[in-house]
Amino acid sequence: MKKLVLVVCSLLFVVIAAGAVLAAKGAKETFEAKAGDTIYVCGCGTGCDCGTLATKGGKCGCGKDLVKSTVTKVEKGKVFFQVDGKEFSAPAKGKYACNCGEGCCSTVSQKPGKCSCGMNLVKVQK
C-alpha cells in the first residue's frame, strides 16, 4: 500500500511539473515592437520597476492601470516610450509573460501579476 501511494504521488508530481513547463513554453518572453507602435505601459513613473508592456489595455504588474503610449524607439533590448511628455523605457525581455497565445495581449513584465487579458503571467523559462 505504501508503494502504491509513493508511485501515485510521484506520478502526480511529474504531471504537475510537466504542465508548468508546457504552460510557460507558450509564453513569449520578448515584447516585439517598433517605433510608432501603440502599446500599453506601466505609467507609475521612475520609481516603479514592474516594466509591464502590452498590446492591450489592462493592469500592470504592480496593479495599476496600464496607460496608452507610442513606442519612440527600440534599442539594446529596451522599448522606449513617453508618458506625460517624459521618456521611459522597459526591458523588451520579460521575466514574466502572458501565455494567452499569438495575437492576444503580448504582455511581458519584470514582476508577477496578471496579463492585460486577465490571465496570470507565467515565469519565463530560462
C-alpha positions as CSV (number, residue, x, y, z in Angstrom):
1,M,0.0,0.0,0.0
2,K,2.8,2.4,0.9
3,K,4.5,1.7,-2.5
4,L,1.2,2.5,-4.3
5,V,0.9,5.8,-2.5
6,L,4.5,6.6,-3.3
7,V,4.1,5.8,-7.0
8,V,0.8,7.8,-7.3
9,C,2.4,10.9,-5.5
10,S,5.5,10.6,-7.8
11,L,3.3,10.5,-10.9
12,L,1.3,13.4,-9.8
13,F,4.4,15.5,-9.2
14,V,5.7,14.7,-12.7
15,V,2.4,15.6,-14.3
16,I,2.2,18.9,-12.4
17,A,5.8,19.8,-13.2
18,A,5.4,19.0,-16.9
19,G,2.2,21.1,-17.0
20,A,4.0,24.1,-15.6
21,V,6.9,23.8,-18.1
22,L,4.4,23.4,-21.0
23,A,2.4,26.4,-19.8
24,A,5.4,28.6,-19.7
25,K,6.8,27.4,-23.0
26,G,3.9,29.1,-24.9
27,A,4.6,32.4,-23.2
28,K,6.6,34.7,-25.5
29,E,9.2,36.4,-23.3
30,T,10.2,39.2,-25.7
31,F,7.9,42.0,-26.4
32,E,8.1,42.8,-30.1
33,A,7.6,46.4,-31.0
34,K,8.9,49.1,-33.4
35,A,8.9,52.9,-33.4
36,G,5.4,54.2,-33.9
37,D,3.6,51.2,-32.5
38,T,0.7,51.8,-30.0
39,I,1.4,50.0,-26.7
40,Y,0.1,50.0,-23.1
41,V,2.7,50.5,-20.4
42,C,3.0,50.9,-16.7
43,G,2.5,54.6,-16.0
44,C,3.8,54.7,-12.5
45,G,7.0,56.6,-13.4
46,T,10.6,56.2,-12.5
47,G,10.0,54.6,-9.0
48,C,8.2,51.6,-10.5
49,D,10.2,48.6,-11.6
50,C,7.5,46.3,-12.9
51,G,8.3,47.2,-16.6
52,T,5.0,46.0,-17.9
53,L,4.5,46.2,-21.7
54,A,1.4,45.1,-23.5
55,T,-0.5,45.4,-26.8
56,K,-3.9,45.8,-25.0
57,G,-5.1,47.9,-22.0
58,G,-5.4,46.3,-18.6
59,K,-3.5,46.3,-15.3
60,C,0.3,46.3,-14.9
61,G,2.4,44.0,-12.7
62,C,2.2,46.5,-9.8
63,G,-1.7,46.5,-10.0
64,K,-2.3,50.0,-11.5
65,D,-3.9,50.7,-14.9
66,L,-1.8,50.5,-18.0
67,V,-1.6,53.7,-20.0
68,K,-1.7,54.0,-23.7
69,S,1.6,55.2,-25.3
70,T,3.6,55.1,-28.5
71,V,7.0,53.4,-29.0
72,T,9.6,56.1,-29.7
73,K,12.4,53.6,-30.3
74,V,13.7,50.1,-29.6
75,E,17.4,49.9,-28.7
76,K,19.7,47.5,-26.8
77,G,16.9,45.3,-25.6
78,K,14.7,48.1,-24.3
79,V,11.4,49.6,-25.5
80,F,11.3,53.4,-25.2
81,F,8.0,55.3,-24.9
82,Q,6.6,58.5,-23.5
83,V,4.2,59.0,-20.6
84,D,3.0,62.6,-19.8
85,G,5.8,64.0,-22.0
86,K,8.6,62.1,-20.3
87,E,10.6,59.3,-21.9
88,F,10.7,56.0,-20.1
89,S,11.9,52.5,-21.1
90,A,11.3,49.0,-20.1
91,P,13.1,45.7,-21.0
92,A,11.7,44.0,-24.0
93,K,12.5,40.7,-22.5
94,G,10.2,39.9,-19.5
95,K,10.8,37.7,-16.5
96,Y,7.1,37.0,-16.7
97,A,4.9,36.8,-19.8
98,C,1.3,36.1,-20.8
99,N,0.5,32.6,-22.1
100,C,-2.6,33.7,-24.0
101,G,-1.3,32.9,-27.4
102,E,-0.4,34.7,-30.6
103,G,-2.3,37.9,-31.2
104,C,-3.7,38.3,-27.7
105,C,-2.2,40.9,-25.3
106,S,1.5,40.0,-25.6
107,T,2.1,41.2,-22.0
108,V,5.6,41.0,-20.6
109,S,6.6,42.2,-17.1
110,Q,9.5,42.1,-14.7
111,K,7.1,41.2,-11.8
112,P,4.4,38.5,-11.5
113,G,0.8,39.6,-11.8
114,K,-2.0,39.4,-14.4
115,C,-1.9,39.9,-18.2
116,S,-3.9,42.6,-19.9
117,C,-6.3,39.8,-20.9
118,G,-6.8,38.8,-17.2
119,M,-4.7,35.6,-17.2
120,N,-1.9,35.0,-14.8
121,L,1.6,35.9,-16.0
122,V,3.9,32.9,-16.0
123,K,7.5,32.8,-15.1
124,V,9.6,32.6,-18.3
125,Q,11.8,29.5,-18.5
126,K,15.5,30.3,-18.9
